[in-house]
Amino acid sequence: MEAITIIILSFFILFGATSIILLIKKLFKIYFFLNLSMIIIMLILSFFIYKDVMDMKDNFGKNSNLLLLEDNDKALTGFVMQEPPQILTEEQLDQYSTYLADDDYPKVLGSSYKLLLIDIETISNINQESFMVENEELTKNEVLTELRTSNDIEYRAALFSMIFSNYIIGQGNVLYLLESYKKGNIFIYPETIVFKLMKSVPLSLVKPAIEKTLAKA
């Protein structure tokens, strides 16, 4: 009787162990394929994010897009990207400030193809303390002060354009642009599907793939 009991118990133990091993193998396969699928999705998403940013950079000056710098809903400077660029007047900036206070982005956009709204915090957060402007070195505080208070509207626009081109949308600054976008310091209207998706994806997940893409560019 004891021998039969031992045999039965051994059978159940063997059966249980086999089932557990098979389950672990199955779970491992599921984990492996899920992990592989996630990596593939992140690679594809990273590629399209990079492509979207580069397309925006390369075509921004070709489609009558509106580039606007703001500080607490006050439009400081900006221009319509065309040939030649159309610098916004003080009257236009005042009107845009009214629209921004009401979050009325369709009116800000007007007949432009896209609106790229840059909060001055984007410049304040750039990881350096000075900038070269027309062979003159200006501290970050000096740049911010000029953008906020200079009476020369053309100088404000030129200064903003230089900072934007060299330190925000330049090829080596794609990650900073995306980081600023996710923080809400850069606003694009209307948004592409890729940029909408970007809001819900942690930058840390796509950062390695974007860095690899940048290294190959």
Phi, psi and omega in degrees: 000315179297323180296319180295319179299316179297318180297316180296314179298318179298321179298313181293322178296316179296317179297316180296316180297318179297318180297318180296317179298316179296321179294317179298317178298318180294316178296322178297317178298317179298314179300316181299313182290324177295317180295317178297318179296319179296318178298316180297316179298317180294322178296315180295315179297318179299319179298315182289327175297311179301315181298319180297316180295316180293322176297318178297317179296313185288330186252001186298326181273005186249354189236026180053048177277153181255122178250123189225133175258131181227157178220106182054050177070010175258120179286117184270318180193167179170177180199158174267126182282105176205184179248112350282163179302140181261106180288135181287139179280167177299322179297318178295318179298319178297319179294318179296325178299321178296316179295319181296323179298332179261005184055034182268074185291327176302322179288325176296317181298317181056233181267003180289158181285313178218153174249128173242107184258119184250119174285142183298342175299332178300320178285319180299329183270357178299135188279060170197157189258356179209160181224145174272120181234108181051053178065015177238133180271122178244139175289162179300318180297322178295318178298313181297320179295317180297318181294329182273327193235347183300138178276351180271101185295326179289323178293317178301316181295317181294319179295315178298316180300318181295315180296316181297312184292319188269333189237353182242311185253002177300156186305321181284356184248017182302315182295323178292321177300314180294320178298316179294323178296315181294330178284346181092006179278346173234131182233131180244130179221129351285154182277147171278164179300320182298317180291326176296317178297324183300330181296330184261001181251123176302134182299331181297334181285326183259349183302311181301318181292322178294319179298322177294319179297319178296322181295329181274343185288000000 
